[in-house]
């Protein structure tokens, strides 16, 4: 089982970099699903949830600052 990464320990720069990578991965999953049968049908759902977690963490930090 994959170890859950703690977003609270990351810097804002790391979070934005990871967020950009996740968005690119989601984009790739969308286009791969359009052409052929996807290997992991829950991949886009997982990617969206991870993006939401990162955006929530960034939003909470902005409120505190």
Secondary structure, DSSP 8 states (H G I E B T S, - for coil): ------GGGS-HHHHHHHHHHHHHHHHHHHHHHHHS--S-TTHHHHHHHHHHHHHHHHHHHHHH-
